[in-house]
Amino acid sequence: MPVQTLDDLKTIKEQSLVKRAARLANAPATKQESEIRPPTPKEVRVILARCGVIDPEDINDYIAEDGYVALTKALTAMTPRQVIDEVLKSGLRGRGGAGFPAGKKWEFAAGQKSDDKYMICNADEGDPGAFMNRSVLENDPHSVLEGMIIAGYSFGAHQGYVYCRAEYPIAVKRMRLAIEQARALGFLGKNILGTGFNFDVELRMGAGAFVCGEETALMASIEGKRGEPRPRPPFPAVAGLWGKPTIINNVETLANVGNIIRNGAEWFMQFGNEKNKGTKTFTLAGDVVRTGLIEVPLGISLGEVVYEIAGGIKDGKKFKAIQTGGPMGGCIPEHLLETPMDYESLGAV
Ligand SMILES: Cc1cc2nc3c(=O)[nH]c(=O)nc-3n(C[C@H](O)[C@H](O)[C@H](O)COP(=O)(O)O)c2cc1C
């Protein structure tokens, strides 16, 4: 049955919570408490809040954690312009690297006159050692889909694409399932929530070219051409996929959108510093005591991450350098450990 109202979501939520409690009561313990790393005081869970909590293969379990409330709110109580304004106000910047304000991009695309516009989720994550996007795609795929649908509504797109690297088979499988389940409940397809808004999503797999994570190469790849970047302008928001206005956002950018619309921009702005709002996931690798996935407010220092979250350098060795941001990042020496992890500060060093 298609969902139409917040009351429908509430009914599903109540049933799902009962089902989850039964599932957990009968589940064999997979990890000892002592094996699970407790979060350090500097860490927060916003993007990763549902990861490990919900069953990512069951849309009802996503709804149990207030999934699709933001979409329902956006489509039934907000105009596309109000959605853009809320995202602009939140200060959400693209998490794919360049940090361009998401709302600004959507505003450009909204201003373009075209019957065909496209919304693309960049799930190519090619940086060696990075698996932040992978974790979100595998453990909370609907948060990404919900962000895409809301974004599409804001600038008038009716078709979306998730471009996911084929090296992420679990992410591909779960995203495919998420799309099917979202379609079955009427969050994708025609006349979403009875509002007359149409939007659907297709999944496309990348074949392992690092460069296809770059937005113009990615679009060429979706079009079936060799994945080569082209000069900009024109920017995708003006002439993108098949020459039509197109927005490309990173997985994590999109996973933030539902939280912003559901809780409001002010809520989102409590995390981060003046120009860098919200949280960010990072993967830690190398000679630190604790490696793995973390989520922190933007703007905390590199030193706090290395010493307070990662537990310092292994085997009492001396700090040499930290390499940030994949192949396009740099090596940061010890005297710059106070550098805040935000777009401006890391760019400057
Ligand atoms: C060589 C290259 C590789 C890139 N790879 C990725 C990637 O894997 N994932 C990603 O989200 N952005 C990647 N980007 C950035 C994208 O071109 C684009 O800026 C981003 O997807 C926009 O989304 P955002 O505004 O939400 O950050 C890459 C850029 C370059 C130049």
The ligand as a MOL file (V3000), in Angstrom:
LIG
                    3D

  0  0  0     0  0            999 V3000
M  V30 BEGIN CTAB
M  V30 COUNTS 31 33 0 0 0
M  V30 BEGIN ATOM
M  V30 1 C 39.5520 12.7950 -9.9840 0
M  V30 2 C 38.3350 13.0840 -9.1470 0
M  V30 3 C 37.6890 12.0410 -8.4850 0
M  V30 4 C 36.5420 12.2760 -7.7120 0
M  V30 5 N 35.9580 11.2340 -7.0650 0
M  V30 6 C 34.8470 11.4590 -6.3250 0
M  V30 7 C 34.1860 10.3890 -5.6560 0
M  V30 8 O 34.6290 9.2360 -5.6940 0
M  V30 9 N 33.0570 10.6670 -4.9350 0
M  V30 10 C 32.5430 11.9460 -4.8620 0
M  V30 11 O 31.5070 12.1500 -4.2360 0
M  V30 12 N 33.1470 12.9720 -5.4740 0
M  V30 13 C 34.2740 12.7650 -6.2090 0
M  V30 14 N 34.8460 13.8250 -6.8560 0
M  V30 15 C 34.1780 15.1420 -6.7990 0
M  V30 16 C 33.0510 15.2340 -7.8380 0
M  V30 17 O 33.5830 15.6870 -9.0750 0
M  V30 18 C 31.9530 16.2090 -7.4160 0
M  V30 19 O 32.5450 17.4270 -7.0670 0
M  V30 20 C 31.1010 15.7370 -6.2420 0
M  V30 21 O 30.5260 14.4880 -6.4970 0
M  V30 22 C 29.9920 16.7410 -5.9810 0
M  V30 23 O 29.2000 16.3580 -4.8800 0
M  V30 24 P 29.0910 17.2640 -3.5650 0
M  V30 25 O 28.8190 18.6810 -4.0330 0
M  V30 26 O 27.9590 16.6940 -2.8180 0
M  V30 27 O 30.4040 17.1580 -2.8670 0
M  V30 28 C 36.0280 13.6040 -7.6140 0
M  V30 29 C 36.6860 14.6530 -8.2580 0
M  V30 30 C 37.8230 14.4140 -9.0010 0
M  V30 31 C 38.4990 15.5790 -9.6710 0
M  V30 END ATOM
M  V30 BEGIN BOND
M  V30 1 1 1 2
M  V30 2 1 2 3
M  V30 3 2 2 30
M  V30 4 2 3 4
M  V30 5 1 4 5
M  V30 6 1 4 28
M  V30 7 2 5 6
M  V30 8 1 6 7
M  V30 9 1 6 13
M  V30 10 2 7 8
M  V30 11 1 7 9
M  V30 12 1 9 10
M  V30 13 2 10 11
M  V30 14 1 10 12
M  V30 15 2 12 13
M  V30 16 1 13 14
M  V30 17 1 14 15
M  V30 18 1 14 28
M  V30 19 1 15 16
M  V30 20 1 16 17
M  V30 21 1 16 18
M  V30 22 1 18 19
M  V30 23 1 18 20
M  V30 24 1 20 21
M  V30 25 1 20 22
M  V30 26 1 22 23
M  V30 27 1 23 24
M  V30 28 2 24 25
M  V30 29 1 24 26
M  V30 30 1 24 27
M  V30 31 2 28 29
M  V30 32 1 29 30
M  V30 33 1 30 31
M  V30 END BOND
M  V30 END CTAB
M  END
